[in-house]
Amino acid sequence: MPLLLHLPARPVPWPSAKRVLDLAGAVLLLGVLLVPLLLIAGLLYVAPGAGALVREPAAGLAGRPYRAWRFRAGKGRAGAALERCALDGLPQLLNVVRGEMSLVGPRPQPGDDRPERLLVRPGMTGLWQVSARSDLPWEEMDLLDRHYVENHWLGMDLAILARTPRAAWRHRQP
């Protein structure tokens, strides 16, 4: 089993601090990545097929339905490269700004029927993504998501965010 982040849980009411982190992080990332995001969207738009972005149905906090933004992956070499580099989900920063998602949380799943996952906003990255990416069986990914839901706090979110770029880079390596 992959190593979990060994940080003590802090049962502090911090939803507003998490929202501030989400908004500040998403706005900062959108500002820094605006030109690359527009270039990626342009490359996907001119590739054969329809459009650069898709909106996938997902269940959010308390089961509220929303549509998660993504770059259209698998659309030629550009789309496949985006997916391999874990960049296809960057448009979800818009979902974070809108309050439908968080930077950190369980990954959104269409038609999710596990109520414990719906106690927090779905995230762009999460504990299992930084622990082993897609190399884990589904049961272990679910266990890590449940661990996050039951024990999350601001320090854990910051640690996960700090580990995300390295995990994404490690994932893209052959």
C-alpha atoms as one frame of an Amber mdcrd trajectory, in Angstrom:
protein
   0.000   0.000   0.000   1.366   3.464  -0.809   2.517   5.702   1.974  -0.069
   8.132   3.237   0.848  11.653   4.193   1.703  11.357   7.863   0.281  14.624
   9.096  -1.851  14.824  12.222  -5.508  15.606  11.624  -6.593  19.013  12.888
 -10.344  19.157  13.525 -10.488  22.913  13.008 -13.437  24.536  11.233 -11.598
  25.714   8.163 -14.011  25.653   5.208 -13.577  29.388   4.664  -9.764  29.063
   4.735 -10.012  26.234   2.201 -12.212  28.375  -0.045  -9.735  31.260   0.193
  -6.908  28.849  -0.739  -8.987  27.519  -3.638  -9.853  30.963  -4.980  -6.369
  32.414  -4.542  -4.692  29.342  -6.041  -7.084  29.062  -8.988  -6.911  32.773
  -9.840  -3.103  32.739  -9.534  -2.787  29.638 -11.708  -5.226  31.005 -14.293
  -3.190  34.216 -14.452   0.141  32.424 -14.780  -1.168  29.816 -17.219  -3.478
  32.029 -19.297  -1.266  32.171 -22.394  -0.407  28.434 -22.363  -4.082  27.565
 -21.791  -5.121  29.721 -24.750  -2.407  28.155 -26.936  -3.511  24.641 -25.955
  -7.156  25.519 -26.637  -6.167  26.950 -30.030  -4.181  23.838 -30.986  -7.073
  21.576 -30.024  -9.592  23.803 -31.780  -7.814  23.592 -35.140  -7.301  19.823
 -34.854  -9.951  17.649 -36.540 -13.087  17.285 -34.420 -15.406  19.591 -32.560
 -14.011  22.146 -30.137 -11.226  22.250 -27.606 -13.210  21.895 -24.385 -15.729
  19.392 -23.079 -17.974  19.572 -20.015 -18.404  16.239 -18.267 -21.237  15.599
 -15.797 -20.092  15.034 -12.207 -21.474  14.985  -8.669 -20.271  17.780  -6.399
 -20.636  18.697  -2.755 -23.775  17.094  -1.277 -24.388  15.375  -4.626 -25.166
  18.592  -6.509 -24.649  17.979 -10.221 -22.281  20.194 -12.186 -20.244  19.945
 -15.369 -16.457  19.643 -15.061 -14.440  21.440 -17.742 -11.640  19.526 -19.504
  -9.556  19.886 -22.601 -10.730  17.414 -25.216  -8.198  14.616 -24.695  -7.367
  11.952 -27.218  -7.832  14.430 -30.051  -4.735  13.734 -32.102  -1.235  13.974
 -30.716  -1.939  17.200 -28.813  -4.870  15.736 -26.868  -3.026  12.521 -26.067
   0.004  14.496 -24.859  -2.217  16.648 -22.638  -3.748  13.589 -21.039  -0.365
  11.895 -20.566   1.025  15.046 -18.897  -2.112  15.427 -16.754  -2.822  18.856
 -18.279  -6.229  17.989 -19.731  -7.903  18.913 -16.429  -6.457  22.436 -16.154
  -9.730  24.045 -17.347 -11.235  22.746 -14.089  -9.646  25.829 -12.516 -12.831
  27.514 -13.769 -14.895  25.015 -11.748 -12.772  25.875  -8.692 -13.430  29.610
  -9.141 -17.166  28.881  -9.487 -17.112  26.904  -6.201 -18.074  23.595  -7.832
 -14.668  22.029  -7.188 -11.689  22.470  -4.908  -8.006  22.361  -5.740  -7.709
  19.290  -3.472 -10.318  16.601  -2.865 -11.557  13.288  -4.231 -11.555  13.249
  -8.041 -15.030  13.825  -9.507 -16.747  10.683 -10.697 -19.828  10.625 -12.926
 -22.821   9.173 -11.090 -20.889   8.765  -7.837 -23.091   6.913  -5.350 -20.692
   6.789  -2.381 -22.148   9.362   0.044 -18.928   9.844   2.020 -17.211  11.291
  -1.087 -19.966  13.887  -1.392 -19.155  15.427   2.014 -16.429  17.577   0.414
 -16.042  19.294  -2.947 -14.349  17.157  -5.587 -10.788  18.202  -6.325  -8.440
  18.694  -9.232  -5.850  16.661  -7.350  -6.049  14.423  -4.339  -4.323  12.050
  -1.990  -4.279   9.057  -4.320  -2.988  11.114  -7.232   0.118  12.118  -5.283
   0.494   8.684  -3.678   0.649   6.509  -6.785  -1.378   8.113  -9.594  -3.224
   5.459 -11.594  -1.050   2.536 -10.475  -3.420   1.657  -7.623  -6.372  -0.703
  -7.719  -9.741   1.044  -7.455 -10.306  -0.174  -3.862  -7.084   1.495  -2.670
  -7.905   4.736  -4.515 -11.292   4.724  -2.782  -9.625   4.076   0.587  -7.301
   7.071   0.087 -10.244   9.268  -0.950 -12.152   8.229   2.188  -9.071   8.907
   4.315  -8.921  12.412   2.837 -12.632  13.059   3.460 -12.337  11.978   7.104
  -9.016  13.667   7.916  -8.497  16.655   5.624  -7.179  19.941   6.933  -5.344
  22.900   5.455  -1.868  21.448   6.072  -2.811  18.253   4.251  -4.133  20.267
   1.297  -0.905  22.284   1.123   1.192  19.096   1.255  -0.878  17.501  -1.528
  -0.613  20.649  -3.669   3.161  20.710  -3.146   3.468  17.068  -4.254   1.138
  17.353  -7.269   3.616  18.714  -9.882   6.135  15.969  -9.111   3.416  13.288
  -9.222   2.190  14.610 -12.587   5.754  14.652 -13.929   6.390  11.111 -12.642
   3.145   9.961 -14.304   4.173  11.267 -17.730   7.463   9.341 -17.713   7.378
   6.130 -19.802
